[in-house]
Amino acid sequence: MIRSRTLSVIFAVALMGVFVAGCSAEPAPVDEPAVADTEEEAAPTGSFDVGLNTLDDGRSRAVGVLGYVELEGGFWALYDTDPGEVPEDAPVVAVVANMGELDVSACTLKGKLVAADGVMSDGVSIRMAGPEIIADDVYEVPAE
């Protein structure tokens, strides 16, 4: 009985260590190509006002400060607040429903003003934190 508790505690501590280290670990360096690509990505256009905005193609853009919520398994959300640490009472602009599926490091964007382009989910959410966006891309808002 004591042995199983000890193993459970060790497992829980190790799991927390992995979670905490996940945002603090340095990403592995990426090899740069010998020849630069000639195609440049077009800079995002449209409104970068904090809140929910409609894009020209009918999709949506949620703009706010990215923060992590540790409730209900944890999720990433955009808040209507100043960049930096997100206060507990900050209003939620949108929950990024699929942040873990995107090719972006949420940890590097945490506390920054970011935009999430995608489609608003019309389904029922278990998070009950605010509207959800299923994002195609999440990126730091370009400087004006």
C-alpha positions as CSV (number, residue, x, y, z in Angstrom):
1,M,0.0,0.0,0.0
2,I,2.8,2.4,0.9
3,R,4.7,1.3,-2.1
4,S,1.9,2.1,-4.5
5,R,1.4,5.6,-2.9
6,T,5.1,6.2,-3.3
7,L,5.0,5.2,-6.9
8,S,2.0,7.4,-7.5
9,V,3.7,10.4,-5.9
10,I,6.9,9.8,-7.9
11,F,4.8,9.5,-11.1
12,A,2.9,12.7,-10.3
13,V,6.1,14.7,-9.6
14,A,7.7,13.4,-12.8
15,L,4.5,14.4,-14.8
16,M,4.5,17.9,-13.3
17,G,8.2,18.2,-14.2
18,V,7.5,17.4,-17.8
19,F,4.7,19.8,-17.9
20,V,6.7,22.7,-16.4
21,A,9.7,21.9,-18.5
22,G,7.6,21.9,-21.6
23,C,7.4,25.7,-21.7
24,S,10.9,26.4,-20.5
25,A,12.8,24.0,-22.8
26,E,14.8,25.6,-25.6
27,P,13.6,24.4,-29.0
28,A,16.0,22.4,-31.1
29,P,17.9,24.4,-33.7
30,V,16.6,24.2,-37.2
31,D,19.0,23.7,-40.1
32,E,18.7,26.6,-42.5
33,P,18.4,25.8,-46.2
34,A,21.5,26.6,-48.3
35,V,19.4,28.7,-50.7
36,A,16.7,31.0,-49.4
37,D,13.2,30.3,-50.7
38,T,12.1,32.8,-53.3
39,E,8.5,32.6,-52.2
40,E,7.6,34.9,-49.3
41,E,4.5,34.5,-47.2
42,A,2.1,37.4,-47.6
43,A,1.8,39.4,-44.4
44,P,-1.7,38.9,-42.8
45,T,-4.1,41.7,-43.6
46,G,-7.3,42.9,-42.0
47,S,-8.1,44.1,-38.5
48,F,-5.9,43.3,-35.5
49,D,-8.2,45.0,-33.0
50,V,-8.6,43.0,-29.8
51,G,-11.8,40.8,-30.1
52,L,-13.4,38.7,-32.8
53,N,-13.2,40.0,-36.3
54,T,-14.5,38.7,-39.6
55,L,-12.0,38.2,-42.5
56,D,-12.7,38.8,-46.1
57,D,-12.9,35.1,-46.9
58,G,-15.6,34.5,-44.3
59,R,-13.3,33.1,-41.7
60,S,-12.7,34.7,-38.3
61,R,-9.8,36.3,-36.5
62,A,-9.6,36.3,-32.7
63,V,-7.1,38.8,-31.3
64,G,-6.0,38.9,-27.7
65,V,-3.2,38.1,-25.2
66,L,-2.5,34.3,-25.2
67,G,-2.7,32.6,-21.8
68,Y,-3.0,29.1,-20.5
69,V,-5.9,28.0,-18.3
70,E,-5.3,24.9,-16.1
71,L,-9.0,24.0,-15.7
72,E,-10.6,21.0,-17.2
73,G,-7.4,19.5,-18.5
74,G,-5.9,22.8,-19.6
75,F,-6.4,24.9,-22.6
76,W,-5.1,28.0,-24.4
77,A,-7.3,31.2,-24.6
78,L,-7.0,34.7,-25.9
79,Y,-7.9,37.5,-23.4
80,D,-8.9,41.1,-23.7
81,T,-6.0,42.5,-21.5
82,D,-2.6,44.1,-21.8
83,P,0.3,41.9,-22.8
84,G,2.1,40.2,-20.0
85,E,0.7,38.1,-17.2
86,V,-3.0,37.5,-17.7
87,P,-5.2,38.5,-14.7
88,E,-7.7,35.9,-13.5
89,D,-10.6,38.2,-14.1
90,A,-9.6,39.1,-17.7
91,P,-12.4,38.7,-20.2
92,V,-12.0,35.8,-22.7
93,V,-12.0,36.7,-26.4
94,A,-11.9,33.1,-27.6
95,V,-10.5,29.7,-26.6
96,V,-8.1,28.2,-29.2
97,A,-9.7,24.8,-29.4
98,N,-6.9,23.1,-31.4
99,M,-3.7,24.8,-30.2
100,G,-1.9,21.4,-29.6
101,E,-2.5,20.5,-33.3
102,L,-0.9,23.6,-34.7
103,D,2.7,23.9,-35.8
104,V,3.4,26.8,-33.4
105,S,5.0,27.0,-30.0
106,A,2.3,28.3,-27.7
107,C,4.9,28.8,-24.9
108,T,6.8,31.3,-27.0
109,L,3.6,33.3,-27.6
110,K,2.3,33.2,-24.0
111,G,1.6,36.7,-22.7
112,K,1.9,38.3,-26.1
113,L,-0.7,39.9,-28.3
114,V,-1.6,37.2,-30.9
115,A,-4.1,36.5,-33.6
116,A,-5.8,33.2,-34.3
117,D,-7.2,32.9,-37.8
118,G,-9.8,30.1,-38.5
119,V,-13.4,29.2,-38.1
120,M,-15.6,29.7,-35.1
121,S,-16.8,26.5,-33.6
122,D,-20.6,26.2,-33.4
123,G,-20.5,23.0,-31.4
124,V,-21.0,22.6,-27.7
125,S,-17.8,23.0,-25.6
126,I,-17.0,21.4,-22.3
127,R,-14.7,24.2,-21.4
128,M,-17.5,26.8,-21.0
129,A,-14.9,29.6,-21.0
130,G,-16.0,31.5,-24.1
131,P,-16.4,31.1,-27.8
132,E,-14.0,28.6,-29.5
133,I,-12.0,29.1,-32.6
134,I,-10.6,26.2,-34.6
135,A,-7.5,28.0,-35.8
136,D,-5.5,27.5,-39.0
137,D,-2.8,29.7,-37.7
138,V,-1.8,31.5,-34.5
139,Y,0.8,34.2,-34.7
140,E,2.1,37.3,-32.9
141,V,0.2,40.4,-34.1
142,P,2.5,42.4,-36.5
143,A,3.8,45.7,-35.2
144,E,2.1,48.7,-36.7
